[in-house]
Amino acid sequence: METKFIRVTYNNVHAKNAETEEHKAIIEEQSERGFKYVGYFPVKMGPSGKILVVDLIFQR
């Protein structure tokens, strides 16, 4: 089994939400390459606990 990690950084606006749309294109692209999205792992969080960076995890 092959595992792939792709890092996604959220667009962080202080005192507001951190948002991203990048994940949608990444998941579609990896699916076309034969990978299945299996989850994510937060790799960086702000002082308030807001997730700022995640690794998307794919396997095939």
Residue frames as a rotation matrix with the C-alpha (Angstrom) as fourth column:
MET 1
0.583 0.813 0.000 0.00
0.813 -0.583 0.000 0.00
0.000 0.000 -1.000 0.00
GLU 2
-0.504 -0.713 0.487 1.29
0.719 -0.659 -0.222 3.47
0.479 0.239 0.845 -0.91
THR 3
0.430 0.589 -0.684 0.62
0.857 -0.506 0.102 6.45
-0.286 -0.630 -0.722 1.36
LYS 4
-0.378 -0.478 0.793 0.92
0.696 -0.711 -0.097 10.10
0.610 0.516 0.601 0.31
PHE 5
0.096 0.334 -0.938 0.76
0.845 -0.525 -0.100 13.25
-0.526 -0.783 -0.332 2.45
ILE 6
-0.254 -0.121 0.960 -0.09
0.712 -0.694 0.102 16.65
0.654 0.710 0.263 0.95
ARG 7
-0.580 -0.079 -0.810 0.23
0.729 -0.494 -0.474 19.76
-0.363 -0.866 0.345 3.10
VAL 8
0.050 0.666 0.744 -2.53
0.681 -0.568 0.463 22.40
0.731 0.484 -0.482 3.02
THR 9
-0.840 -0.320 -0.438 -2.17
0.535 -0.619 -0.574 25.80
-0.088 -0.717 0.692 4.69
TYR 10
0.215 0.975 -0.048 -5.32
0.973 -0.218 -0.072 27.64
-0.080 -0.031 -0.996 5.66
ASN 11
-0.334 -0.184 0.925 -5.75
0.351 -0.935 -0.059 31.32
0.875 0.304 0.376 4.82
ASN 12
-0.142 0.204 -0.969 -5.69
0.988 0.085 -0.127 32.62
0.056 -0.975 -0.214 8.38
VAL 13
-0.098 0.195 0.976 -7.40
0.084 -0.976 0.203 35.91
0.992 0.102 0.079 9.19
HIS 14
-0.905 -0.302 -0.301 -6.73
0.315 0.003 -0.949 37.01
0.288 -0.953 0.092 12.77
ALA 15
-0.757 0.653 -0.004 -9.91
-0.302 -0.355 -0.885 37.26
-0.579 -0.669 0.466 14.89
LYS 16
0.222 0.817 -0.532 -11.82
-0.964 0.104 -0.243 35.38
-0.143 0.567 0.811 12.17
ASN 17
0.792 0.139 0.595 -11.95
-0.109 0.990 -0.085 31.90
-0.601 0.002 0.799 10.70
ALA 18
-0.477 -0.858 -0.191 -9.13
-0.554 0.125 0.823 30.17
-0.682 0.499 -0.535 8.87
GLU 19
0.598 0.790 0.132 -10.43
-0.299 0.373 -0.879 28.99
-0.744 0.486 0.459 5.48
THR 20
-0.657 -0.726 -0.203 -9.32
-0.453 0.165 0.876 27.10
-0.602 0.668 -0.438 2.40
GLU 21
0.620 0.763 -0.181 -10.82
-0.614 0.328 -0.718 25.74
-0.488 0.557 0.672 -0.80
GLU 22
-0.136 -0.836 -0.532 -7.54
-0.989 0.142 0.029 24.16
0.051 0.530 -0.846 -1.92
HIS 23
-0.562 -0.130 0.817 -8.46
-0.447 0.878 -0.168 20.73
-0.696 -0.460 -0.552 -0.52
LYS 24
0.489 0.855 0.171 -11.22
-0.279 0.339 -0.898 20.14
-0.826 0.392 0.405 -3.08
ALA 25
0.673 -0.291 -0.679 -8.91
-0.719 -0.044 -0.694 20.30
0.173 0.956 -0.239 -6.10
ILE 26
-0.430 -0.884 0.182 -6.26
-0.901 0.409 -0.144 18.21
0.052 -0.226 -0.973 -4.33
ILE 27
-0.292 0.388 0.874 -8.74
-0.343 0.811 -0.474 15.45
-0.893 -0.438 -0.104 -3.44
GLU 28
0.782 0.607 -0.141 -10.15
-0.316 0.191 -0.929 15.37
-0.538 0.771 0.341 -6.99
GLU 29
0.378 -0.726 -0.575 -6.65
-0.875 -0.076 -0.479 15.26
0.304 0.683 -0.664 -8.54
GLN 30
-0.604 -0.637 0.479 -5.44
-0.771 0.618 -0.150 12.48
-0.201 -0.460 -0.865 -6.25
SER 31
0.138 0.750 0.647 -8.63
-0.295 0.655 -0.696 10.49
-0.946 -0.095 0.311 -6.90
GLU 32
0.845 0.144 -0.515 -7.93
-0.524 0.037 -0.851 10.67
-0.103 0.989 0.107 -10.64
ARG 33
-0.053 -0.960 -0.275 -4.45
-0.878 0.176 -0.445 9.29
0.476 0.218 -0.852 -9.91
GLY 34
0.096 0.196 -0.976 -5.92
-0.011 0.981 0.196 6.30
0.995 -0.008 0.096 -8.09
PHE 35
-0.896 -0.420 -0.146 -5.51
0.160 0.002 -0.987 7.53
0.415 -0.907 0.065 -4.51
LYS 36
0.211 0.954 -0.211 -8.27
0.582 0.051 0.812 7.45
0.785 -0.294 -0.545 -1.92
TYR 37
-0.242 -0.203 0.949 -8.59
-0.527 -0.794 -0.305 10.22
0.815 -0.573 0.085 0.67
VAL 38
-0.030 0.184 -0.983 -8.32
0.549 0.824 0.138 8.59
0.835 -0.535 -0.125 4.11
GLY 39
0.656 0.333 -0.677 -8.08
0.754 -0.311 0.578 11.55
-0.018 -0.890 -0.455 6.50
TYR 40
0.419 -0.535 0.733 -6.04
-0.005 -0.809 -0.588 14.47
0.908 0.243 -0.342 7.71
PHE 41
0.265 -0.408 -0.873 -3.59
0.958 0.215 0.190 15.30
0.110 -0.887 0.448 10.46
PRO 42
0.968 0.063 0.244 -3.24
0.047 -0.996 0.071 18.81
0.248 -0.057 -0.967 11.91
VAL 43
0.260 -0.955 -0.145 0.43
0.884 0.296 -0.363 19.86
0.389 -0.034 0.921 11.87
LYS 44
-0.862 -0.494 0.113 0.20
0.397 -0.797 -0.454 23.49
0.314 -0.347 0.884 13.03
MET 45
0.272 0.941 -0.199 -2.27
0.880 -0.160 0.447 25.16
0.389 -0.297 -0.872 15.36
GLY 46
-0.093 -0.225 0.970 -2.53
-0.044 -0.972 -0.230 28.75
0.995 -0.064 0.081 16.53
PRO 47
-0.923 -0.356 0.146 -2.42
-0.130 -0.069 -0.989 29.79
0.362 -0.932 0.017 20.20
SER 48
-0.342 0.877 0.337 -6.22
-0.917 -0.233 -0.323 29.69
-0.205 -0.420 0.884 20.40
GLY 49
-0.339 0.156 0.928 -6.33
-0.077 0.978 -0.193 26.13
-0.938 -0.137 -0.319 19.05
LYS 50
0.657 0.564 -0.501 -7.34
-0.500 -0.170 -0.849 27.12
-0.564 0.808 0.170 15.51
ILE 51
0.275 -0.531 0.801 -5.96
0.594 0.749 0.293 24.65
-0.756 0.396 0.522 12.93
LEU 52
0.381 -0.246 -0.891 -3.67
-0.517 -0.856 0.015 26.48
-0.767 0.455 -0.454 10.49
VAL 53
-0.236 -0.526 -0.817 -1.94
-0.957 0.272 0.101 23.68
0.169 0.806 -0.567 8.55
VAL 54
0.485 0.386 0.785 -2.97
-0.499 0.859 -0.114 20.07
-0.718 -0.336 0.609 7.87
ASP 55
-0.793 -0.558 -0.247 -1.57
-0.556 0.495 0.668 17.10
-0.251 0.667 -0.702 5.97
LEU 56
0.443 0.872 -0.207 -4.18
-0.878 0.376 -0.296 15.40
-0.180 0.313 0.932 3.78
ILE 57
-0.497 -0.608 0.619 -3.58
-0.523 0.779 0.345 11.65
-0.692 -0.152 -0.706 3.73
PHE 58
0.457 0.559 -0.691 -4.12
-0.889 0.260 -0.378 9.48
-0.032 0.787 0.616 0.65
GLN 59
-0.339 -0.545 0.767 -3.59
-0.415 0.818 0.398 5.78
-0.844 -0.183 -0.504 -0.02
ARG 60
0.490 0.467 -0.736 -3.70
-0.869 0.325 -0.373 3.38
0.065 0.823 0.565 -2.96
